[in-house]
Amino acid sequence: MKAVVVTDRNLGTAGMTLSDQPEPHASENDVIVRVHASGFTNGELTWPATWADRAGRDRTPSVPGHELSGIVTGLGYGTTGLTVGQRVFGFVDWTRNGSLAELVAVEARNLAPLPADIDHVTAASLPISGLTAWQGLFEHGDLRTGQTILVHGAAGGVGSFVTQLARERGAYVIGTGRGRHRETALDLGAHEFVDLGSDSLDEVGPVDVVFDIFGGDIAKRSAPLVRPGGVLISVAEPVTAPEQGRAVFFVVEPDRRQLIEIAERVRTGRLRSVIGQTVTLDEAPAAFNATSHPAGRTIVQVSS
């Protein structure tokens, strides 16, 4: 099969190539999926799991990409809940070869059925960003109707879902980002927008929840904005808790039930994904190496 691989940590994206690789084997409770579309995160090559397995052993050449949508073509021993020929979407375990490939082996529990009226490109943009937003808001942030939330990167991959889900929950949403993303953030449901390049965060009033994707100085400047009893949620790095609140850093986990909830919202028009561009598998290394990125996600269409 064709797959995008990396072989040398020192080379980073410069060492990324499209090559022929052995087809994956379905272990117990796995499925084999023929990938139709795949999503990736630009920071993947900095993750230890990209280069080593759980025991710390080198696993190169490794295949990046952890979001996928496709068709089940094979079942491992003991696999239940999915069938050959079924449309599915979800994400691949961090320490496994990923989804920038024609075929991928995935734990069945990491996948959910894909409704017939959601296309594969849209579905591939949902798993990590959608689950990160869902788990951050409702499991870690306990967001409630009437609260105020500050969403950093409100028009981006994760932030766009946070903005929409928070608005649906009945929260007052203040989005942030670059000035050119203002209209997108407001269109997604933000009540206000703060341009991080020209506006001051200090002017934002007390908020119940901060959802941070940047870390660093942005997270530090956001902590004093959290009112007593509030929470600062970060998916970028561990952060210091606000003076009278709490801080949560988390890594997204697979959850079939939540994927089904997200897909239902997409299917009924209550949630939409912002996709900036679609590229082919041949073009994936260049997209990974791009120094500038369009608003929204870049999705790799592996097969039609």
N, C-alpha and C positions, 0 to 999 in steps of 0.2 A: 504494500500500500504506500501511498504518498503521505509524508508527514513533514512538518516543520520541526527541526531539532536544534538543540544547542549542545555543544560538546566541551566548551572551555569557559569556566567561570571568569577568567581574566579577560576574555575577549568580549563578554557581555553580548549585546545585540549584534555586534560585528561578526560574531561567530555563528549566527543563526542561518541555517540553510534549509532548503526543501530537498528531501532525499527519499529514496526507497527504504522502507523499514519493514520488519516482519509484522505480520498481522497479529493482533493481540489474542491472548488466550483467556477464556472465561473461567475464572476460579469459582469456588463455591459461593453461591448467592450473588454472582455477577450476571450482567447481561453484556452482550456485544451490541453496540449501536453503530449503524452507518450514519456518520455525521452529515447533516445537511447544512448546518450553520453553527458557528463557534464564536464565543466571545473570549477576550483576553484582558489582562490587566497589565499596564506598561511596567509596573514595578516588580513583576514576577521574577525577573532574573536576579533580584536581590534577596529572594526568599531562600533560606537554607533547604527547604523541601524540594526546590527545583533541582537541586544538585545531589541530594542524598536521600536514602530511604530512612525509615524510622529508626533503624539501627545505626545510622550515620555512615552507611556504606555508599560509595559513589554509585550513581545510577545513570550516568551519562552513557550514550546520548539520550537526552530526555526531551519530551515533547511538551511545550508550554500550552497554555489555554486550559481553562477549567469550567467554562460554561458551554453547554451544547444543546442542540435540538436535532432530532433525527428519528430513525426507524430501528426498532429492535430486530436484529438478525440472528441472534443466538442466545441461548440460556445456559448458565452454568449449573452444576449439580445443586439441587435444593432450592433453586430460585423460584419464588412464587410471587404472585401479584401483577406480573407483567407477562405479555405473550409476544411471540415472534410476529412481526408485521405491525406492531403497535407504534403509534407516534408518541414520543416521549420528549421531555426536556428536563434539565437539572444540571448538577455540576459534579465534576470528578474530584475525588480525594486529592488533597494537596501533594501527597508523596507518590502519586501515580503519574504515568504518562498521561498527558492531557488531550485536549480536544482539537488541536490544530492538526488534524489527521483525518484520513478517510474513514477509519474505524477506531473505536475506543472501547476498552473494557471498563465498566462502571459498576459499582455496587448498586444493586437494584433499589435499595432503600433511598438512594440519593436522587432518584428520578421520579417524575410524576407524569401521568397521562397528559398528552397535549390535545386540547380540543381541536376539532377539525377546522374551525374558523379562525384559528391563530396561525399565521405563517411562521415558518421556521426561523427566518431572520429576526422577527420580533421576539420569538420565544427564546432565542439564544442570548438576548439582551437582558432577560429577566432574572435568572437564578441568583447570582451573587449580589447584584445591586438591589434587587427586589427583596431578597431575604435579609440583607444587611439593614435596609430601611425598616422592614417589618419587625425584626428582632430588637433593633435599637429603640424604636418607638414604643413598642407594646410589651416587650419582655424586660428590657433594661430601663427604659425611661418612664414606663407606666403613664404615658400621655393620656390626658383626659380632656373631655369637652370643656371649652372655656379657658384653657391654659394658653400661654404664649410660648412659642418656640422660635428660637433663632437657628436657621438652617444654613450652614456654610456650604458654598458650592451648590446653590439651590437649583441650578440648571444643568448640573453634571449628572453622571451616571447614577450615583447613589442619591445625591441631593434632589434630583428630579422626582424620585419615588418618595423620599421623605416629605417633600413639599406637598405632593398630592395626597398621600395617606394622612398626613397631619391635618390638612384642610378637610378631608372627608371625615375625620374624627371630630371636627368642630373646634379645632385650635386656631388661634390667631398666629399667622405665619409671617415671620420676617426673614426674607431670603438675603443671601449675600453672594458676591462673586464679582467678576469683571463687568465693567460697564456695558459691554456689548451683549451681555447675557440678561440684562434687565428685563426686556420684553418677554423673553422665554420664561423666566422665573415667574413673572406676573401672570402670564398666560397659563402656567401650570397651577396657579392658585395662591401664590404668595400675596399677602395683603400689602407688604412694603418690600422695598429692595434697598440694600446698602452696597454701594460700590466700594469694594475694598481698596481700590486704587485712589479714590478721591474723597470718600466720605469717612467719617470717624465712627468707630464702634462705640466710643465713649458716649455718643448721643443716643444709643439704643437704651431704652428703659429696662427695668428689671424683667427677666424672663424666667419661666419655670423650667425650661429645657433648652440646652444648647446641643445641637448635633454637629459635631466637628469632624471634618474629613482631612484637615490640613496638619494639625498638630503644631508644634513650634510656637512662634510668636502669636499666631492667631488664637490658639487655644489658651495661652497665658492671658491675652487681652480679653478673652471671653469669660474667663472664670469669675471676675468681679461682677458680671452682669447677672449671674444666677441669684435669684432671690432665696431667702432662707427656706430650706426644705426642697430646693430644686436640684437638678442634676445636670452635670456636664458629661455628655457621651462622646467618646472618641473612637474612631476606627483607624486612626493614624498611628497612635502611640499612647503608652500610659501617660496620664495627665494628673496634675495635682488637684485635689478636691477643692471646690470653692469653700470660702470661710465657714459658711453655715449650710452647706449642701454636701452632695456626694459626687464622686467621679466614677465613671465606668469606662473601661477599655475592654473591647471584646472582639473576637474573631468569629465571623459568621459560620453557622453550622447548617448542614442539610436538614430539610424538614419537608417531607412530602405533603403534609396537610397544609402547610403555609404556602407551598408552591401552588397547590390547587386553589387556595383562596386568592392568590395573586393573579393566576390565570383567569379566574372567573371575573375579576375586576377588569382585566384587559378585554376579555370577550364581550363584556357588557358596556364598554366604553367609559368606565369609571376610573380607569388607570391607563396611562399611555407611556410608551417608552420613547425617549428622545434618541434617535439614531442619526449620527452625523454622516456616516458613509458606510458603504458595503464594498468589500474587496474580495478578490478570489484567493484561494490557497496559495497560488503562485505569488501573489502580491503581499501576502501576510508578513514576510520578513521586512519589507520596506515600510509597511504600516506600523510595525513594531518599532522601527528605527526612526520614525518621523519625529522631527523636532518641534513641529507645531501640530496641533490636533483640532479638528472641527468641533463645534459644540455638539454634545451628544456622543454616543458610543460608536466605535468602529467595530463592525461585525464582519466576520469572514464567512462568505458563502462557499462552503466546501463542495457541495453538489446541488444540482437543481432537482 
